[in-house]
Amino acid sequence: MAGRLAGKTCLVTGAGQGIGRAIVEAFVAEGASVIASDISDAHFGDLPREAMAERLDVTDAAAASAIVERHARIDVLVNCAGYVAVGDILECDAADFARSLRINVESIYLMIRAVLPGMRARRSGAIVNIASVVSTTMAARRRFVYSATKGAVLAMTRSIALDFVGDGIRCNSISPGTVDTPSLAERIGTSAEPERTRAEMIARQPMGRLGQPREIAAAAVLLASDESAFMTGADVVVDGGCAL
C-alpha cells in the first residue's frame, strides 16, 4: 500500500537530529523521496538509508539555490533548522540577536525563494515552517529574540500562503511546545540546576510531559500530504496544552 507521501520529493532542513530527524523518518515511512540537509554531517550516519543526506548552511543564499538546482523537483519543503537563544532583552547581545534572525528568519526567506519558482512552474507545492508556541501565541521567560523570530515565521507563513495560493502552493506552520530533543537536553545540561530546570519545563505542559519529536513529525506528514489540500496559512499547535 502506497504511503501518503509516495511520489513526492521532500527537502528537510535541520535534519540531523531532533524534530528534523523525526520528520525525515516519518516522511520516508510514508513513501517520500527525502533530501535530509543539515549544516553538519555529524549525525548523518544513522539516517534512514532511503534518505539522501546533504550538507547545507541555510543562511547561505548560494547554497540554498544550489541544493534546489541539484534536484529535478522539490514537492515539499520543511524549514526545520533553528536556533534557541536564551535570555531577556538585556541579556541578548547584538551577535545573538543577529544570529537568531539569520538562522530562524533569513534562512526561511532564502529557502522558500529557492523552491518557489519550480513549485510555481508545476503549480503544486507544500511548504511547512517549524515555528513555536513561544511567538505571537504565548510568551515564555527569557526567550526574547527567539519569540520575536518565531513570530516572524508565523507572519511569513501567512503572507506566502496568501500570495501564492493561486499558484497551487500551500504554506503552513507547526508550533511545537517544549519537545524532548538533543537541543533541549543541551540547554538543560548547561543550566545551573539541570534537574530543576527539566522539572520546570515539564510542569509548563498541562499534560505533564514533554512532547516527542515523532509527535511533531506526524503533523508535518499531514501538512505535506494531499490530505491537507484545503489547508494553507494555518498554524498547527502541538504543545500538550501549554498555550491554553
C-alpha positions, -999 to 999 in steps of 0.1 A, spaced: 0 0 0 15 34 -10 23 59 17 7 93 20 38 109 5 45 84 -23 58 101 -54 68 133 -35 103 147 -32 108 164 2 136 187 13 140 189 51 164 214 67 178 209 102 175 171 96 205 159 117 186 153 149 156 162 170 124 172 152 141 174 118 153 138 121 119 126 132 103 143 101 128 126 78 120 92 93 82 98 91 84 111 55 105 80 45 80 57 62 52 74 41 70 67 8 86 101 1 120 106 -15 137 127 12 166 151 10 179 154 45 200 185 50 219 199 79 248 222 85 269 193 98 271 157 86 280 145 122 245 129 126 241 116 91 255 81 98 222 66 111 198 84 87 173 60 71 191 45 41 163 58 18 171 94 26 197 114 7 220 134 31 233 168 20 253 193 40 236 227 38 241 261 55 206 275 53 219 310 58 240 308 26 219 321 -3 241 304 -29 240 271 -11 202 273 -8 199 279 -46 224 251 -54 207 224 -34 174 231 -52 191 232 -86 207 198 -80 173 181 -78 148 179 -106 118 188 -84 110 196 -48 74 190 -39 77 197 -2 100 220 17 102 217 55 121 246 72 132 230 105 167 245 110 166 268 140 184 283 170 171 289 205 187 320 222 181 321 259 178 355 277 158 386 281 164 418 260 192 429 283 209 395 281 206 394 243 237 410 227 239 422 192 257 390 180 230 367 194 202 389 180 218 388 145 224 350 147 188 344 157 175 365 128 198 348 104 190 312 113 154 315 123 141 341 98 165 348 69 170 311 63 133 306 56 134 336 33 163 321 13 149 285 12 114 295 1 127 319 -26 148 290 -39 120 265 -42 91 288 -52 100 291 -90 99 254 -95 67 250 -75 50 278 -94 60 262 -127 45 229 -117 15 247 -100 20 225 -70 39 225 -37 37 224 1 59 244 25 60 236 62 77 260 85 85 250 121 76 279 144 69 277 181 41 285 206 66 309 221 59 336 195 27 355 190 8 326 206 23 329 241 53 342 259 80 324 279 105 339 302 140 347 288 131 339 252 131 375 239 147 372 205 136 336 200 100 345 204 105 375 181 119 353 153 92 327 157 65 354 155 81 364 122 79 328 110 41 328 116 38 361 97 58 350 68 38 317 66 5 336 63 19 361 38 34 334 15 2 313 18 -19 343 6 4 354 -22 8 320 -38 -25 302 -32 -34 309 -68 -3 290 -79 -13 258 -63 12 263 -34 3 258 2 23 272 31 15 262 67 34 261 100 37 240 131 41 255 166 55 229 190 56 233 227 85 220 247 99 189 229 124 164 242 152 169 217 190 168 219 190 206 217 167 209 248 189 184 267 219 205 259 202 237 272 191 219 303 225 204 309 242 238 308 217 254 333 227 260 369 203 233 382 196 208 354 171 186 373 151 216 385 151 231 350 138 199 334 111 197 361 100 233 354 98 226 317 77 195 322 54 215 346 46 240 318 28 213 299 -7 206 313 -3 170 300 26 167 325 52 156 300 74 169 272 65 164 236 83 138 215 98 147 181 77 120 164 45 139 175 56 170 156 66 148 127 31 134 125 17 170 120 44 176 93 32 145 74 -3 158 74 7 192 61 30 178 35 4 153 22 -27 158 0 -49 151 30 -44 188 39 -52 201 4 -77 226 19 -52 240 44 -30 270 38 -18 298 61 -27 276 91 -6 272 122 -9 237 138 -2 239 176 13 208 191 21 218 226 5 195 252 -19 223 261 8 248 274 -7 277 254 -42 272 268 
